[in-house]
């Protein structure tokens, strides 16, 4: 089995697993979402922590994983990988927050609205 075939299989399995987790989190009932969270979130967090550790700065402030090549081509931290992960997490959190009902906003009572 070539590396490419192995990579394609691993990538497909990962994509399918993450899609299932996302589907349960978004569309599942509370019990299914909680079970998925307890089962899958620790592994996802560990994977992200491993990725962040791999892309940690070296003694010169360059990404350890992206620092190949001559010194003038080394990538300063945060590298593109960390920026992409941070952006994806931020966008996902923003999308969930904006889709949630805005019950925290102050509502003016009928007596308050006449005074403005």
Jmol script that loads the backbone (N, CA, C; Angstrom):
load data "model"
ATOM      1  N   UNK A   1       0.858  -1.179   0.000  1.00  0.00           N
ATOM      2  CA  UNK A   1       0.000   0.000   0.000  1.00  0.00           C
ATOM      3  C   UNK A   1       0.900   1.235   0.000  1.00  0.00           C
ATOM      4  N   UNK A   2       0.648   2.113  -0.929  1.00  0.00           N
ATOM      5  CA  UNK A   2       1.488   3.306  -1.012  1.00  0.00           C
ATOM      6  C   UNK A   2       1.087   4.317   0.056  1.00  0.00           C
ATOM      7  N   UNK A   3       1.971   5.259   0.307  1.00  0.00           N
ATOM      8  CA  UNK A   3       1.685   6.304   1.288  1.00  0.00           C
ATOM      9  C   UNK A   3       0.476   7.123   0.873  1.00  0.00           C
ATOM     10  N   UNK A   4       0.317   7.361  -0.423  1.00  0.00           N
ATOM     11  CA  UNK A   4      -0.805   8.159  -0.905  1.00  0.00           C
ATOM     12  C   UNK A   4      -2.136   7.467  -0.603  1.00  0.00           C
ATOM     13  N   UNK A   5      -2.214   6.166  -0.822  1.00  0.00           N
ATOM     14  CA  UNK A   5      -3.446   5.414  -0.542  1.00  0.00           C
ATOM     15  C   UNK A   5      -3.731   5.441   0.948  1.00  0.00           C
ATOM     16  N   UNK A   6      -2.707   5.242   1.758  1.00  0.00           N
ATOM     17  CA  UNK A   6      -2.870   5.288   3.205  1.00  0.00           C
ATOM     18  C   UNK A   6      -3.337   6.661   3.653  1.00  0.00           C
ATOM     19  N   UNK A   7      -2.710   7.712   3.122  1.00  0.00           N
ATOM     20  CA  UNK A   7      -3.092   9.076   3.479  1.00  0.00           C
ATOM     21  C   UNK A   7      -4.542   9.358   3.099  1.00  0.00           C
ATOM     22  N   UNK A   8      -4.931   8.963   1.900  1.00  0.00           N
ATOM     23  CA  UNK A   8      -6.311   9.203   1.448  1.00  0.00           C
ATOM     24  C   UNK A   8      -7.297   8.495   2.367  1.00  0.00           C
ATOM     25  N   UNK A   9      -6.998   7.269   2.754  1.00  0.00           N
ATOM     26  CA  UNK A   9      -7.885   6.532   3.656  1.00  0.00           C
ATOM     27  C   UNK A   9      -7.970   7.164   5.033  1.00  0.00           C
ATOM     28  N   UNK A  10      -6.819   7.559   5.577  1.00  0.00           N
ATOM     29  CA  UNK A  10      -6.815   8.218   6.884  1.00  0.00           C
ATOM     30  C   UNK A  10      -7.578   9.538   6.834  1.00  0.00           C
ATOM     31  N   UNK A  11      -7.358  10.300   5.781  1.00  0.00           N
ATOM     32  CA  UNK A  11      -8.025  11.602   5.646  1.00  0.00           C
ATOM     33  C   UNK A  11      -9.537  11.435   5.515  1.00  0.00           C
ATOM     34  N   UNK A  12      -9.959  10.450   4.722  1.00  0.00           N
ATOM     35  CA  UNK A  12     -11.398  10.198   4.558  1.00  0.00           C
ATOM     36  C   UNK A  12     -12.028   9.793   5.892  1.00  0.00           C
ATOM     37  N   UNK A  13     -11.354   8.911   6.635  1.00  0.00           N
ATOM     38  CA  UNK A  13     -11.870   8.500   7.946  1.00  0.00           C
ATOM     39  C   UNK A  13     -11.980   9.688   8.892  1.00  0.00           C
ATOM     40  N   UNK A  14     -10.967  10.545   8.906  1.00  0.00           N
ATOM     41  CA  UNK A  14     -11.004  11.725   9.762  1.00  0.00           C
ATOM     42  C   UNK A  14     -12.137  12.658   9.355  1.00  0.00           C
ATOM     43  N   UNK A  15     -12.270  12.926   8.064  1.00  0.00           N
ATOM     44  CA  UNK A  15     -13.340  13.810   7.579  1.00  0.00           C
ATOM     45  C   UNK A  15     -14.718  13.262   7.945  1.00  0.00           C
ATOM     46  N   UNK A  16     -14.912  11.951   7.768  1.00  0.00           N
ATOM     47  CA  UNK A  16     -16.203  11.333   8.096  1.00  0.00           C
ATOM     48  C   UNK A  16     -16.481  11.410   9.593  1.00  0.00           C
ATOM     49  N   UNK A  17     -15.461  11.160  10.404  1.00  0.00           N
ATOM     50  CA  UNK A  17     -15.635  11.224  11.858  1.00  0.00           C
ATOM     51  C   UNK A  17     -15.993  12.641  12.310  1.00  0.00           C
ATOM     52  N   UNK A  18     -15.250  13.623  11.821  1.00  0.00           N
ATOM     53  CA  UNK A  18     -15.534  15.005  12.209  1.00  0.00           C
ATOM     54  C   UNK A  18     -16.909  15.447  11.720  1.00  0.00           C
ATOM     55  N   UNK A  19     -17.324  14.988  10.554  1.00  0.00           N
ATOM     56  CA  UNK A  19     -18.659  15.311  10.040  1.00  0.00           C
ATOM     57  C   UNK A  19     -19.741  14.708  10.934  1.00  0.00           C
ATOM     58  N   UNK A  20     -19.533  13.463  11.388  1.00  0.00           N
ATOM     59  CA  UNK A  20     -20.500  12.835  12.308  1.00  0.00           C
ATOM     60  C   UNK A  20     -20.585  13.606  13.620  1.00  0.00           C
ATOM     61  N   UNK A  21     -19.438  13.978  14.167  1.00  0.00           N
ATOM     62  CA  UNK A  21     -19.419  14.737  15.423  1.00  0.00           C
ATOM     63  C   UNK A  21     -20.143  16.063  15.243  1.00  0.00           C
ATOM     64  N   UNK A  22     -19.871  16.744  14.160  1.00  0.00           N
ATOM     65  CA  UNK A  22     -20.523  18.026  13.902  1.00  0.00           C
ATOM     66  C   UNK A  22     -22.033  17.848  13.734  1.00  0.00           C
ATOM     67  N   UNK A  23     -22.430  16.826  13.009  1.00  0.00           N
ATOM     68  CA  UNK A  23     -23.859  16.583  12.781  1.00  0.00           C
ATOM     69  C   UNK A  23     -24.594  16.311  14.103  1.00  0.00           C
ATOM     70  N   UNK A  24     -23.989  15.509  14.976  1.00  0.00           N
ATOM     71  CA  UNK A  24     -24.608  15.228  16.277  1.00  0.00           C
ATOM     72  C   UNK A  24     -24.644  16.489  17.124  1.00  0.00           C
ATOM     73  N   UNK A  25     -23.566  17.265  17.112  1.00  0.00           N
ATOM     74  CA  UNK A  25     -23.516  18.486  17.918  1.00  0.00           C
ATOM     75  C   UNK A  25     -24.557  19.497  17.464  1.00  0.00           C
ATOM     76  N   UNK A  26     -24.769  19.603  16.160  1.00  0.00           N
ATOM     77  CA  UNK A  26     -25.688  20.612  15.631  1.00  0.00           C
ATOM     78  C   UNK A  26     -27.123  20.113  15.601  1.00  0.00           C
ATOM     79  N   UNK A  27     -27.340  18.887  15.137  1.00  0.00           N
ATOM     80  CA  UNK A  27     -28.696  18.390  14.906  1.00  0.00           C
ATOM     81  C   UNK A  27     -29.190  17.377  15.926  1.00  0.00           C
ATOM     82  N   UNK A  28     -28.299  16.845  16.756  1.00  0.00           N
ATOM     83  CA  UNK A  28     -28.704  15.808  17.699  1.00  0.00           C
ATOM     84  C   UNK A  28     -29.431  16.373  18.899  1.00  0.00           C
ATOM     85  N   UNK A  29     -30.122  15.495  19.601  1.00  0.00           N
ATOM     86  CA  UNK A  29     -30.794  15.932  20.825  1.00  0.00           C
ATOM     87  C   UNK A  29     -29.736  16.131  21.922  1.00  0.00           C
ATOM     88  N   UNK A  30     -30.158  16.648  23.050  1.00  0.00           N
ATOM     89  CA  UNK A  30     -29.222  17.001  24.122  1.00  0.00           C
ATOM     90  C   UNK A  30     -28.439  15.784  24.617  1.00  0.00           C
ATOM     91  N   UNK A  31     -29.102  14.647  24.742  1.00  0.00           N
ATOM     92  CA  UNK A  31     -28.419  13.441  25.219  1.00  0.00           C
ATOM     93  C   UNK A  31     -27.351  12.968  24.260  1.00  0.00           C
ATOM     94  N   UNK A  32     -27.667  12.963  22.965  1.00  0.00           N
ATOM     95  CA  UNK A  32     -26.699  12.525  21.965  1.00  0.00           C
ATOM     96  C   UNK A  32     -25.538  13.506  21.884  1.00  0.00           C
ATOM     97  N   UNK A  33     -25.835  14.797  21.974  1.00  0.00           N
ATOM     98  CA  UNK A  33     -24.777  15.807  21.914  1.00  0.00           C
ATOM     99  C   UNK A  33     -23.843  15.682  23.117  1.00  0.00           C
ATOM    100  N   UNK A  34     -24.407  15.459  24.294  1.00  0.00           N
ATOM    101  CA  UNK A  34     -23.585  15.305  25.494  1.00  0.00           C
ATOM    102  C   UNK A  34     -22.723  14.055  25.399  1.00  0.00           C
ATOM    103  N   UNK A  35     -23.299  12.953  24.928  1.00  0.00           N
ATOM    104  CA  UNK A  35     -22.526  11.717  24.782  1.00  0.00           C
ATOM    105  C   UNK A  35     -21.394  11.908  23.780  1.00  0.00           C
ATOM    106  N   UNK A  36     -21.684  12.573  22.661  1.00  0.00           N
ATOM    107  CA  UNK A  36     -20.643  12.823  21.655  1.00  0.00           C
ATOM    108  C   UNK A  36     -19.569  13.729  22.226  1.00  0.00           C
ATOM    109  N   UNK A  37     -19.985  14.737  22.987  1.00  0.00           N
ATOM    110  CA  UNK A  37     -19.015  15.655  23.567  1.00  0.00           C
ATOM    111  C   UNK A  37     -18.077  14.908  24.510  1.00  0.00           C
ATOM    112  N   UNK A  38     -18.632  14.086  25.364  1.00  0.00           N
ATOM    113  CA  UNK A  38     -17.797  13.350  26.321  1.00  0.00           C
ATOM    114  C   UNK A  38     -16.897  12.343  25.626  1.00  0.00           C
ATOM    115  N   UNK A  39     -17.339  11.787  24.525  1.00  0.00           N
ATOM    116  CA  UNK A  39     -16.564  10.775  23.828  1.00  0.00           C
ATOM    117  C   UNK A  39     -15.526  11.390  22.882  1.00  0.00           C
ATOM    118  N   UNK A  40     -15.910  12.404  22.131  1.00  0.00           N
ATOM    119  CA  UNK A  40     -15.073  12.898  21.037  1.00  0.00           C
ATOM    120  C   UNK A  40     -14.278  14.165  21.336  1.00  0.00           C
ATOM    121  N   UNK A  41     -14.794  15.045  22.169  1.00  0.00           N
ATOM    122  CA  UNK A  41     -14.114  16.322  22.392  1.00  0.00           C
ATOM    123  C   UNK A  41     -12.726  16.144  23.010  1.00  0.00           C
ATOM    124  N   UNK A  42     -12.512  15.242  23.969  1.00  0.00           N
ATOM    125  CA  UNK A  42     -11.147  15.089  24.489  1.00  0.00           C
ATOM    126  C   UNK A  42     -10.128  14.737  23.402  1.00  0.00           C
ATOM    127  N   UNK A  43     -10.489  13.903  22.451  1.00  0.00           N
ATOM    128  CA  UNK A  43      -9.578  13.558  21.361  1.00  0.00           C
ATOM    129  C   UNK A  43      -9.326  14.732  20.431  1.00  0.00           C
ATOM    130  N   UNK A  44     -10.373  15.509  20.147  1.00  0.00           N
ATOM    131  CA  UNK A  44     -10.222  16.676  19.280  1.00  0.00           C
ATOM    132  C   UNK A  44      -9.343  17.722  19.956  1.00  0.00           C
ATOM    133  N   UNK A  45      -9.556  17.935  21.248  1.00  0.00           N
ATOM    134  CA  UNK A  45      -8.726  18.885  21.999  1.00  0.00           C
ATOM    135  C   UNK A  45      -7.274  18.400  22.039  1.00  0.00           C
ATOM    136  N   UNK A  46      -7.060  17.114  22.259  1.00  0.00           N
ATOM    137  CA  UNK A  46      -5.696  16.574  22.279  1.00  0.00           C
ATOM    138  C   UNK A  46      -5.020  16.756  20.924  1.00  0.00           C
ATOM    139  N   UNK A  47      -5.764  16.567  19.852  1.00  0.00           N
ATOM    140  CA  UNK A  47      -5.196  16.753  18.507  1.00  0.00           C
ATOM    141  C   UNK A  47      -4.800  18.205  18.288  1.00  0.00           C
ATOM    142  N   UNK A  48      -5.661  19.136  18.696  1.00  0.00           N
ATOM    143  CA  UNK A  48      -5.336  20.553  18.538  1.00  0.00           C
ATOM    144  C   UNK A  48      -4.156  20.959  19.416  1.00  0.00           C
ATOM    145  N   UNK A  49      -4.086  20.409  20.629  1.00  0.00           N
ATOM    146  CA  UNK A  49      -2.945  20.697  21.494  1.00  0.00           C
ATOM    147  C   UNK A  49      -1.648  20.151  20.895  1.00  0.00           C
ATOM    148  N   UNK A  50      -1.711  18.956  20.306  1.00  0.00           N
ATOM    149  CA  UNK A  50      -0.540  18.382  19.649  1.00  0.00           C
ATOM    150  C   UNK A  50      -0.094  19.228  18.469  1.00  0.00           C
ATOM    151  N   UNK A  51      -1.055  19.716  17.700  1.00  0.00           N
ATOM    152  CA  UNK A  51      -0.744  20.595  16.570  1.00  0.00           C
ATOM    153  C   UNK A  51      -0.092  21.890  17.061  1.00  0.00           C
ATOM    154  N   UNK A  52      -0.672  22.473  18.109  1.00  0.00           N
ATOM    155  CA  UNK A  52      -0.114  23.710  18.655  1.00  0.00           C
ATOM    156  C   UNK A  52       1.287  23.474  19.220  1.00  0.00           C
ATOM    157  N   UNK A  53       1.512  22.338  19.876  1.00  0.00           N
ATOM    158  CA  UNK A  53       2.842  22.027  20.410  1.00  0.00           C
ATOM    159  C   UNK A  53       3.860  21.853  19.289  1.00  0.00           C
ATOM    160  N   UNK A  54       3.449  21.222  18.212  1.00  0.00           N
ATOM    161  CA  UNK A  54       4.355  21.009  17.075  1.00  0.00           C
ATOM    162  C   UNK A  54       4.747  22.336  16.423  1.00  0.00           C
ATOM    163  N   UNK A  55       3.865  23.309  16.465  1.00  0.00           N
ATOM    164  CA  UNK A  55       4.111  24.606  15.842  1.00  0.00           C
ATOM    165  C   UNK A  55       4.490  25.673  16.879  1.00  0.00           C
ATOM    166  N   UNK A  56       5.142  25.259  17.940  1.00  0.00           N
ATOM    167  CA  UNK A  56       5.621  26.160  18.996  1.00  0.00           C
ATOM    168  C   UNK A  56       6.897  26.869  18.524  1.00  0.00           C
ATOM    169  N   UNK A  57       7.149  28.026  19.085  1.00  0.00           N
ATOM    170  CA  UNK A  57       8.336  28.794  18.702  1.00  0.00           C
ATOM    171  C   UNK A  57       9.608  28.139  19.227  1.00  0.00           C
ATOM    172  N   UNK A  58      10.665  28.229  18.427  1.00  0.00           N
ATOM    173  CA  UNK A  58      11.972  27.774  18.882  1.00  0.00           C
ATOM    174  C   UNK A  58      12.675  28.925  19.606  1.00  0.00           C
ATOM    175  N   UNK A  59      13.954  28.771  19.909  1.00  0.00           N
ATOM    176  CA  UNK A  59      14.689  29.795  20.653  1.00  0.00           C
ATOM    177  C   UNK A  59      14.847  31.103  19.875  1.00  0.00           C
ATOM    178  N   UNK A  60      14.626  31.060  18.556  1.00  0.00           N
ATOM    179  CA  UNK A  60      14.728  32.264  17.736  1.00  0.00           C
ATOM    180  C   UNK A  60      13.372  32.868  17.392  1.00  0.00           C
ATOM    181  N   UNK A  61      12.305  32.317  17.959  1.00  0.00           N
ATOM    182  CA  UNK A  61      10.966  32.830  17.676  1.00  0.00           C
ATOM    183  C   UNK A  61      10.380  32.330  16.376  1.00  0.00           C
ATOM    184  N   UNK A  62      10.955  31.280  15.805  1.00  0.00           N
ATOM    185  CA  UNK A  62      10.443  30.703  14.560  1.00  0.00           C
ATOM    186  C   UNK A  62       9.693  29.416  14.862  1.00  0.00           C
ATOM    187  N   UNK A  63       8.709  29.111  14.029  1.00  0.00           N
ATOM    188  CA  UNK A  63       7.921  27.897  14.196  1.00  0.00           C
ATOM    189  C   UNK A  63       8.824  26.687  14.010  1.00  0.00           C
ATOM    190  N   UNK A  64       8.756  25.747  14.964  1.00  0.00           N
ATOM    191  CA  UNK A  64       9.605  24.558  14.901  1.00  0.00           C
ATOM    192  C   UNK A  64       9.257  23.672  13.712  1.00  0.00           C
ATOM    193  N   UNK A  65       7.998  23.571  13.366  1.00  0.00           N
ATOM    194  CA  UNK A  65       7.581  22.696  12.273  1.00  0.00           C
ATOM    195  C   UNK A  65       7.759  23.352  10.907  1.00  0.00           C
ATOM    196  N   UNK A  66       7.688  24.654  10.849  1.00  0.00           N
ATOM    197  CA  UNK A  66       7.750  25.375   9.570  1.00  0.00           C
ATOM    198  C   UNK A  66       9.114  25.997   9.312  1.00  0.00           C
ATOM    199  N   UNK A  67      10.121  25.662  10.098  1.00  0.00           N
ATOM    200  CA  UNK A  67      11.401  26.359  10.023  1.00  0.00           C
ATOM    201  C   UNK A  67      12.404  25.747   9.054  1.00  0.00           C
ATOM    202  N   UNK A  68      11.982  24.878   8.178  1.00  0.00           N
ATOM    203  CA  UNK A  68      12.937  24.243   7.284  1.00  0.00           C
ATOM    204  C   UNK A  68      13.533  25.271   6.320  1.00  0.00           C
ATOM    205  N   UNK A  69      14.716  24.995   5.889  1.00  0.00           N
ATOM    206  CA  UNK A  69      15.374  25.880   4.933  1.00  0.00           C
ATOM    207  C   UNK A  69      16.276  26.881   5.615  1.00  0.00           C
ATOM    208  N   UNK A  70      16.835  27.793   4.803  1.00  0.00           N
ATOM    209  CA  UNK A  70      17.750  28.800   5.339  1.00  0.00           C
ATOM    210  C   UNK A  70      17.047  29.753   6.307  1.00  0.00           C
ATOM    211  N   UNK A  71      17.821  30.420   7.158  1.00  0.00           N
ATOM    212  CA  UNK A  71      17.246  31.263   8.205  1.00  0.00           C
ATOM    213  C   UNK A  71      16.352  32.358   7.646  1.00  0.00           C
ATOM    214  N   UNK A  72      16.622  32.859   6.444  1.00  0.00           N
ATOM    215  CA  UNK A  72      15.804  33.950   5.906  1.00  0.00           C
ATOM    216  C   UNK A  72      14.452  33.470   5.401  1.00  0.00           C
ATOM    217  N   UNK A  73      14.252  32.151   5.319  1.00  0.00           N
ATOM    218  CA  UNK A  73      12.962  31.617   4.885  1.00  0.00           C
ATOM    219  C   UNK A  73      12.174  31.021   6.049  1.00  0.00           C
ATOM    220  N   UNK A  74      12.680  31.137   7.251  1.00  0.00           N
ATOM    221  CA  UNK A  74      11.982  30.582   8.405  1.00  0.00           C
ATOM    222  C   UNK A  74      10.760  31.424   8.728  1.00  0.00           C
ATOM    223  N   UNK A  75       9.769  30.774   9.292  1.00  0.00           N
ATOM    224  CA  UNK A  75       8.484  31.410   9.548  1.00  0.00           C
ATOM    225  C   UNK A  75       8.392  31.792  11.015  1.00  0.00           C
ATOM    226  N   UNK A  76       8.097  33.060  11.269  1.00  0.00           N
ATOM    227  CA  UNK A  76       7.918  33.517  12.651  1.00  0.00           C
ATOM    228  C   UNK A  76       6.603  32.975  13.204  1.00  0.00           C
ATOM    229  N   UNK A  77       6.572  32.810  14.505  1.00  0.00           N
ATOM    230  CA  UNK A  77       5.353  32.354  15.174  1.00  0.00           C
ATOM    231  C   UNK A  77       4.491  33.565  15.453  1.00  0.00           C
ATOM    232  N   UNK A  78       3.189  33.556  15.290  1.00  0.00           N
ATOM    233  CA  UNK A  78       2.413  32.388  14.900  1.00  0.00           C
ATOM    234  C   UNK A  78       2.518  32.143  13.398  1.00  0.00           C
ATOM    235  N   UNK A  79       2.723  30.883  13.045  1.00  0.00           N
ATOM    236  CA  UNK A  79       2.844  30.504  11.643  1.00  0.00           C
ATOM    237  C   UNK A  79       1.453  30.394  11.026  1.00  0.00           C
ATOM    238  N   UNK A  80       1.402  30.126   9.748  1.00  0.00           N
ATOM    239  CA  UNK A  80       0.136  30.046   9.006  1.00  0.00           C
ATOM    240  C   UNK A  80      -0.764  28.945   9.558  1.00  0.00           C
ATOM    241  N   UNK A  81      -0.183  27.831   9.993  1.00  0.00           N
ATOM    242  CA  UNK A  81      -0.982  26.724  10.525  1.00  0.00           C
ATOM    243  C   UNK A  81      -1.737  27.176  11.774  1.00  0.00           C
ATOM    244  N   UNK A  82      -1.024  27.804  12.711  1.00  0.00           N
ATOM    245  CA  UNK A  82      -1.686  28.263  13.938  1.00  0.00           C
ATOM    246  C   UNK A  82      -2.712  29.350  13.644  1.00  0.00           C
ATOM    247  N   UNK A  83      -2.395  30.242  12.723  1.00  0.00           N
ATOM    248  CA  UNK A  83      -3.357  31.284  12.353  1.00  0.00           C
ATOM    249  C   UNK A  83      -4.613  30.673  11.721  1.00  0.00           C
ATOM    250  N   UNK A  84      -4.445  29.672  10.866  1.00  0.00           N
ATOM    251  CA  UNK A  84      -5.597  29.014  10.239  1.00  0.00           C
ATOM    252  C   UNK A  84      -6.471  28.312  11.270  1.00  0.00           C
ATOM    253  N   UNK A  85      -5.845  27.610  12.214  1.00  0.00           N
ATOM    254  CA  UNK A  85      -6.619  26.926  13.262  1.00  0.00           C
ATOM    255  C   UNK A  85      -7.360  27.940  14.122  1.00  0.00           C
ATOM    256  N   UNK A  86      -6.673  28.994  14.519  1.00  0.00           N
ATOM    257  CA  UNK A  86      -7.311  30.026  15.338  1.00  0.00           C
ATOM    258  C   UNK A  86      -8.481  30.663  14.595  1.00  0.00           C
ATOM    259  N   UNK A  87      -8.296  30.943  13.324  1.00  0.00           N
ATOM    260  CA  UNK A  87      -9.363  31.529  12.518  1.00  0.00           C
ATOM    261  C   UNK A  87     -10.554  30.586  12.408  1.00  0.00           C
ATOM    262  N   UNK A  88     -10.305  29.307  12.180  1.00  0.00           N
ATOM    263  CA  UNK A  88     -11.399  28.341  12.055  1.00  0.00           C
ATOM    264  C   UNK A  88     -12.191  28.231  13.354  1.00  0.00           C
ATOM    265  N   UNK A  89     -11.500  28.187  14.484  1.00  0.00           N
ATOM    266  CA  UNK A  89     -12.187  28.100  15.781  1.00  0.00           C
ATOM    267  C   UNK A  89     -12.978  29.370  16.040  1.00  0.00           C
ATOM    268  N   UNK A  90     -12.388  30.521  15.755  1.00  0.00           N
ATOM    269  CA  UNK A  90     -13.065  31.804  15.978  1.00  0.00           C
ATOM    270  C   UNK A  90     -14.298  31.936  15.100  1.00  0.00           C
ATOM    271  N   UNK A  91     -14.193  31.564  13.843  1.00  0.00           N
ATOM    272  CA  UNK A  91     -15.336  31.643  12.927  1.00  0.00           C
ATOM    273  C   UNK A  91     -16.443  30.710  13.383  1.00  0.00           C
ATOM    274  N   UNK A  92     -16.077  29.498  13.795  1.00  0.00           N
ATOM    275  CA  UNK A  92     -17.089  28.544  14.273  1.00  0.00           C
ATOM    276  C   UNK A  92     -17.787  29.065  15.527  1.00  0.00           C
ATOM    277  N   UNK A  93     -17.030  29.641  16.446  1.00  0.00           N
ATOM    278  CA  UNK A  93     -17.632  30.175  17.674  1.00  0.00           C
ATOM    279  C   UNK A  93     -18.512  31.377  17.361  1.00  0.00           C
ATOM    280  N   UNK A  94     -18.085  32.235  16.442  1.00  0.00           N
ATOM    281  CA  UNK A  94     -18.860  33.407  16.063  1.00  0.00           C
ATOM    282  C   UNK A  94     -20.154  32.995  15.383  1.00  0.00           C
ATOM    283  N   UNK A  95     -20.085  31.986  14.521  1.00  0.00           N
ATOM    284  CA  UNK A  95     -21.282  31.510  13.818  1.00  0.00           C
ATOM    285  C   UNK A  95     -22.279  30.940  14.815  1.00  0.00           C
ATOM    286  N   UNK A  96     -21.798  30.179  15.797  1.00  0.00           N
ATOM    287  CA  UNK A  96     -22.707  29.616  16.806  1.00  0.00           C
ATOM    288  C   UNK A  96     -23.314  30.712  17.659  1.00  0.00           C
ATOM    289  N   UNK A  97     -22.504  31.699  18.027  1.00  0.00           N
ATOM    290  CA  UNK A  97     -22.985  32.780  18.885  1.00  0.00           C
ATOM    291  C   UNK A  97     -24.007  33.634  18.154  1.00  0.00           C
ATOM    292  N   UNK A  98     -23.762  33.940  16.887  1.00  0.00           N
ATOM    293  CA  UNK A  98     -24.692  34.786  16.146  1.00  0.00           C
ATOM    294  C   UNK A  98     -25.974  34.046  15.808  1.00  0.00           C
ATOM    295  N   UNK A  99     -25.926  32.710  15.741  1.00  0.00           N
ATOM    296  CA  UNK A  99     -27.138  31.937  15.450  1.00  0.00           C
ATOM    297  C   UNK A  99     -27.982  31.737  16.697  1.00  0.00           C
ATOM    298  N   UNK A 100     -27.387  31.911  17.877  1.00  0.00           N
ATOM    299  CA  UNK A 100     -28.118  31.724  19.132  1.00  0.00           C
ATOM    300  C   UNK A 100     -29.044  32.903  19.371  1.00  0.00           C
ATOM    301  N   UNK A 101     -30.152  32.660  20.054  1.00  0.00           N
ATOM    302  CA  UNK A 101     -31.053  33.772  20.364  1.00  0.00           C
ATOM    303  C   UNK A 101     -30.367  34.808  21.233  1.00  0.00           C
ATOM    304  N   UNK A 102     -30.664  36.028  21.003  1.00  0.00           N
ATOM    305  CA  UNK A 102     -30.028  37.126  21.712  1.00  0.00           C
ATOM    306  C   UNK A 102     -30.832  37.496  22.955  1.00  0.00           C
ATOM    307  N   UNK A 103     -30.926  36.596  23.893  1.00  0.00           N
ATOM    308  CA  UNK A 103     -31.728  36.830  25.092  1.00  0.00           C
ATOM    309  C   UNK A 103     -31.013  37.737  26.086  1.00  0.00           C
ATOM    310  N   UNK A 104     -29.740  38.006  25.893  1.00  0.00           N
ATOM    311  CA  UNK A 104     -28.992  38.815  26.845  1.00  0.00           C
ATOM    312  C   UNK A 104     -29.163  40.308  26.603  1.00  0.00           C
ATOM    313  N   UNK A 105     -29.724  40.692  25.500  1.00  0.00           N
ATOM    314  CA  UNK A 105     -29.875  42.118  25.212  1.00  0.00           C
ATOM    315  C   UNK A 105     -30.903  42.743  26.146  1.00  0.00           C
ATOM    316  N   UNK A 106     -30.637  43.953  26.499  1.00  0.00           N
ATOM    317  CA  UNK A 106     -31.586  44.676  27.343  1.00  0.00           C
ATOM    318  C   UNK A 106     -32.806  45.044  26.506  1.00  0.00           C
ATOM    319  N   UNK A 107     -33.943  44.870  27.092  1.00  0.00           N
ATOM    320  CA  UNK A 107     -35.166  45.245  26.402  1.00  0.00           C
ATOM    321  C   UNK A 107     -35.773  46.428  27.127  1.00  0.00           C
ATOM    322  N   UNK A 108     -36.194  47.399  26.364  1.00  0.00           N
ATOM    323  CA  UNK A 108     -36.835  48.567  26.961  1.00  0.00           C
ATOM    324  C   UNK A 108     -38.275  48.224  27.315  1.00  0.00           C
ATOM    325  N   UNK A 109     -38.674  48.626  28.468  1.00  0.00           N
ATOM    326  CA  UNK A 109     -40.073  48.427  28.828  1.00  0.00           C
ATOM    327  C   UNK A 109     -40.886  49.532  28.162  1.00  0.00           C
ATOM    328  N   UNK A 110     -42.178  49.409  28.159  1.00  0.00           N
ATOM    329  CA  UNK A 110     -43.033  50.427  27.520  1.00  0.00           C
ATOM    330  C   UNK A 110     -42.890  51.775  28.223  1.00  0.00           C
ATOM    331  N   UNK A 111     -42.609  51.771  29.533  1.00  0.00           N
ATOM    332  CA  UNK A 111     -42.440  53.046  30.231  1.00  0.00           C
ATOM    333  C   UNK A 111     -41.090  53.687  29.891  1.00  0.00           C
ATOM    334  N   UNK A 112     -40.054  52.865  29.587  1.00  0.00           N
ATOM    335  CA  UNK A 112     -38.745  53.390  29.225  1.00  0.00           C
ATOM    336  C   UNK A 112     -38.736  53.979  27.809  1.00  0.00           C
ATOM    337  N   UNK A 113     -39.512  53.404  26.918  1.00  0.00           N
ATOM    338  CA  UNK A 113     -39.444  53.831  25.525  1.00  0.00           C
ATOM    339  C   UNK A 113     -40.017  55.239  25.359  1.00  0.00           C
ATOM    340  N   UNK A 114     -40.921  55.701  26.201  1.00  0.00           N
ATOM    341  CA  UNK A 114     -41.471  57.027  26.083  1.00  0.00           C
ATOM    342  C   UNK A 114     -40.531  58.105  26.569  1.00  0.00           C
ATOM    343  N   UNK A 115     -39.549  57.744  27.400  1.00  0.00           N
ATOM    344  CA  UNK A 115     -38.653  58.756  27.945  1.00  0.00           C
ATOM    345  C   UNK A 115     -37.504  59.090  27.007  1.00  0.00           C
ATOM    346  N   UNK A 116     -37.346  58.363  25.893  1.00  0.00           N
ATOM    347  CA  UNK A 116     -36.234  58.621  24.964  1.00  0.00           C
ATOM    348  C   UNK A 116     -36.686  59.405  23.864  1.00  0.00           C
TER     349      UNK A 116
END
end "model"
wireframe off; spacefill off
backbone 0.3
color backbone group
